[in-house]
């Protein structure tokens, strides 16, 4: 068509090639990125000019393989950017409308509705999901009573067979109390309470202030409060002196230190490799003779004190009677003084390997002191980051400037820190801090400590895994460390791909079968320490597998892993027979209590799972476990928790939860006489815990006559409840003060024990 001046006007051609092809005069295949830009290594620079007429738009070209989809140009009325935005909007809409979609991981909490339900909305584009408030509270968030948002145990009606439940986007419980919130992971006691609705109902409605159970629980809390072990560095009472001065002045005599160092090395320096024991003992000898310089002396003094605290639980009962002052110092103040010293270190001191060794042994000692799993998880997370700061997570095999001895010690310490973090994560139900990485080059060799020292130019070859060494338990665990970390990351993600889950389960089962160290405990020459560390290897390998099976059951209820889980839980509880003083004769009697400390959560979860089978013993495939064997096993687990209830940091809530669920399962319900049986069983369990506390208190005072008297006083006739007469226990304080003090003592925020499970 001619212009106004008569000259012909050419119609402009649409710009459909990328800018580089147009500049180079190349034929463009008009995809993003085009082949020419790919060949030139300039894929990121491949760009198209925006079409002002909107005659072209981007579309997704499918070459038959979704993994090779490409962006191409097609006719339309939007530009490249607008096309991408529209495509993203459509993808978001598709994700938001499906309540079963595993990618809905971010939820916003709204206020309580009129019906008492929490509304949990994934986004403004998707529907809100109603999560019923649990029975623990009916108050609004502005009250002082904690409310909880817990995962429902029911599947979604009409969902596909393999569709995950939409009840909760996260595998845990969020407790709301006013403006405060507290998240409990899936393996936390609070989350366990929500998984057992009958036990939760009983605790909430039957354990009110008028109930004997409430009174008994209050007495237990009162007794524990008067002998509570301080767990904070701020609890140091000698604030006028420095930490190092206190450590030096209160260090036990040489013979006691030497004895506790030997106990630590023999029993704990196997699964957790922190030190090279011959080197540590040489430093100890130089420390006692004053051959260390000032900086080395300060660092070793703190390190030695932490080792003494870790070795203390393995001493016999007579030790605390013979050395009550030393025992009290190591059990109470020593660890807090070391922690206070660590907090004041400068940046350079914190990058020393010896400092990380001290921090690691402090965490191990805190676990033995029964600090809360949440506190330990926070501590291991800080330790992981400190270890990365000094490069423990790096493969230094080809790095010069670091001796073979130091490289091996760094590998031992890194695997120990990674193991501590994983176990703290499982115990607290919180995410794993350690990253998913290849631990193969970072794993120490299976060597005895006598096989090498600081003078070696090259490490000797590792011994076969069929040969026992001090390092063997860690070596066996390191072989499955990456798989266990990946499994827990998978479980904690809230999504479940059955193919991937099956792969993790098979890998962990293979690791369990390959643990050659677990010989029968009657093997000649096998010590209690070897047996204990063998059990830890087995349990640490089982834990992620049990969590995985529990997760599969919840997300995919139709996947039958019931018998597998049952066998795994029986495998956990059978370890009790190895350490029960009434069944075996161990060379170190303290191992029963140590086993309960390290494995309490495993015992509780396994026993609770068996209670489900007591209620419904029928199975889809043959199983050797009868209802009678299930009852005996759970009953033994409950007795074990009670038998270890002498430590002031013990929690009666574990005993209460298991006692309620066990007697509910055993009696068959909560109607009529059955409810009375449950009440009686729970009172028996809590009364036994109270008796253990009083006996332990009297025993610590060295008054055996008092111990016998208090045991006789608390002994129950026909399972009747016997209130405490505090005037009988002068070792607990001034009897004249107990009346008003106990009456005013209120450990619970509400008039029901159930609210106390929120741990606020």
Residue, then its C-alpha position, 0 to 999 in steps of 0.5 A: x500500500x503506497x504512502x501519502x507521497x506515493x512511495x510503496x510501504x513495506x509491511x514490517x516483519x515480526x521479530x521472531x529470532x533471538x537478538x544474538x541470531x539477528x545480530x550474527x545473521x544466523x538462522x534461529x530455531x526460535x526456542x529459549x535458549x536457541x541451539x545457536x546460543x547453546x553451542x556458543x555457550x551463551x544460553x543465559x544471554x539468549x533473549x528475544x525482543x519484546x513484541x509490542x504488538x502482542x503477536x507472539x507469546x511463549x509456550x511450553x514445547x513438549x518433546x515427549x519427555x517432560x524433563x526436556x520441555x522447552x520454551x518456544x514462541x507461539x502466536x498470541x496477545x501477550x509478551x514473553x514476561x506476561x506469558x511466563x507470569x500467566x503460566x506461573x499463575x496457572x501452576x499456582x492455582x493448580x497446586x492450591x486447589x488440591x488439598x492433598x498436594x504435598x507442596x502446601x507446606x506454608x500455612x498461616x494461623x488465623x484466630x479461633x473460629x466460633x466453633x472452636x476450630x483453628x482455620x489453617x489456610x495455605x494461601x489466598x488462592x486455596x481453600x482453608x483447611x479446618x483442623x479441630x482443636x484438641x481437647x487440651x483447651x477450649x480457650x481463645x489464644x489470648x488466655x493463659x491456657x495453651x491451645x494446640x494445633x495437632x495433626x488429625x489421625x483420620x484420613x480425608x474422605x474421598x481421597x485417592x488410595x495413596x493420597x497423603x492426609x491433608x490434616x496437617x502440613x507439618x509433622x508435629x504440634x503447634x501450641x499457642x498460649x497468648x502471644x507465645x507459640x511453641x512447636x513440638x516435633x513429631x517424636x516429642x511427647x506432646x505430639x505423642x499425646x495427640x496421637x493417642x486420643x483415648x489417653x489424651x481424653x483420660x488425662x484431660x478429663x480424669x486428672x483434674x484437681x479433685x483427682x488423686x492422680x492430680x494430687x500424686x502428680x503434684x507431690x512428685x513435682x514438688x519432690x523434684x523441685x526441691x532437688x532439681x539439678x541446675x542446668x544453666x550456667x547462670x546457676x553458678x553461685x560463686x559469682x565473685x570468682x572466675x570460672x577457671x578459679x572455681x574449676x581449679x579449687x574444686x577439682x577432685x583429687x588425682x586418684x578420683x580424677x584418674x578413676x572417672x577418666x577410666x570409666x569415661x574412656x571404657x564406656x563412652x569413648x566408643x560410639x562417641x569418639x571425641x578424644x584419642x585416649x592415650x594422648x588425653x591421659x598423657x596431657x592429664x599426667x602433664x597437667x598434674x605435674x604442671x608441665x602444660x603452659x598457662x593456655x593449655x592448662x586452662x583449656x585442659x582443666x575445663x576439658x577434664x572437668x567435663x570428662x569427669x562429669x560424663x564418667x560420674x554416672x558409671x560409678x557405683x552407689x557407694x561412691x556418692x556415700x564415700x565422697x558426697x561433696x565431690x559427687x554433689x559438685x560434679x553432678x550439679x555445678x561443675x558442668x555449668x561452670x565449664x559452660x560459663x567458661x566456654x561462653x567467654x572464649x574469644x574467637x581464636x580460642x573457639x577455632x581450636x579443635x580442643x575447644x570443640x572437643x570440650x563442647x562435644x563432651x559437655x553436650x554428652x554430659x548434659x544428656x547424661x544429666x537428662x537435660x531436655x531434648x529441645x535444649x540438646x538440639x539447640x546445643x548440637x546445632x550450634x556445635x555443627x556450625x562451630x565445626x563447619x567454621x573450622x572446616x571439620x566437614x571438609x575432606x582434608x586427605x590431600x591437604x598438607x600442613x595437617x598431620x595424619x594424626x590430627x586429620x584422624x582426630x578431626x574425622x572422629x570428631x566430625x562424625x561424632x558431632x553429626x551423630x549427636x545432631x541427628x540423635x538430638x533431632x530425632x529425640x526432640x522431633x525437630x529438623x536435622x541441622x547437619x547437611x546431606x553430604x558424603x560422609x565416606x571420606x570423612x569417616x575415621x578408620x577402624x583403628x585401636x588408639x594404640x595403633x597410632x599417635x602424634x608421631x606417625x607419618x602415615x596411618x596404618x590400614x584400618x582393621x576389618x569390621x569383624x574385629x572389635x576396636x574402640x572405634x568400631x561402633x562409630x565406624x558401623x554407624x558412619x556407614x549408615x549416617x547419610x542414609x539416616x539423615x536423608x530418611x529423617x529429612x524425608x520424614x520431616x518434609x511432610x511429603x511421602x513418595x512411596x518409592x523413595x520411602x521403600x528405598x530408604x527402608x530397604x537401605x536401613x534394613x540392610x544396615x541393620x543386618x550388616x551390624x556384625x558387632x551385635x553378637x550374643x551378650x553371653x559371648x566370652x569376653x564381651x564386657x558391659x561397655x561393649x554390650x552397651x555400645x552395641x545396643x546404641x549402634x542398633x537403636x541409632x540405626x532403628x530410630x529413623x526406620x521406626x520414624x519412617x514406618x510411622x510416617x508412612x502409616x499416617x500419610x498412606x494408611x492403606x500401606x500395611x507396614x504394621x508387622x514390620x513396625x511391630x518387629x522393630x518395636x520388639x527389637x527395641x524393647x528386648x534390649x531392656x533384658x540385657x541391662x535389667x539388674x533382676x535378669x542379668x549380672x553386669x560388671x557395672x550395675x549403673x548400665x541399667x540407668x544409663x540405658x534408660x537415659x539414652x533409650x527412654x524415648x525409644x522405649x516409650x514410643x515402642x511401648x505405645x505402639x505395642x499398646x495399639x496392637x493390644x487393642x487390636x491384636x488381629x493382623x493381616x499376616x502371621x506374627x509370633x506376638x500374642x496379646x499376652x506377650x504384648x502385655x508382658x512386654x509393655x508392662x516390663x517397659x513401664x516398670x523400667x521407666x519407673x525403676x529409673x525414676x530416681x533422678x530429679x530431672x526425670x519426667x513423670x509425664x512419660x510414665x503417666x502417658x504410658x501408664x494411661x495408654x497401657x491400662x486403657x488398652x489392657x482394660x478395653x475402654x473407659x466405661x464402668x469398672x474398666x475406668x476404675x481399673x485404669x485409675x488404679x493402674x495409673x495410681x500404682x505407677x505414679x506411687x511407685x515413681x514417688x517411692x523411687x524419688x523418696x528412696x533416692x533422696x534418703x539414700x543420697x543422705x546416707x541414711x539407710x534407716x530413713x530409706x527403709x522407713x520411707x519405703x515402708x511408708x509409701x508401700x501400697x496395700x491393695x493398690x490404695x493411694x497413700x498421701x505423703x506425710x512430709x514430717x517424715x522426711x527431714x532430708x527434704x527440708x524444714x518440715x514446718x515449712x512444707x505445709x504452706x509451701x506444698x499447698x501453694x505449690x502449683x506446677x500446672x498452669x491449669x486445673x488439668x495435667x493435660x495442659x502441663x504437657x504443653x511444656x510452657 
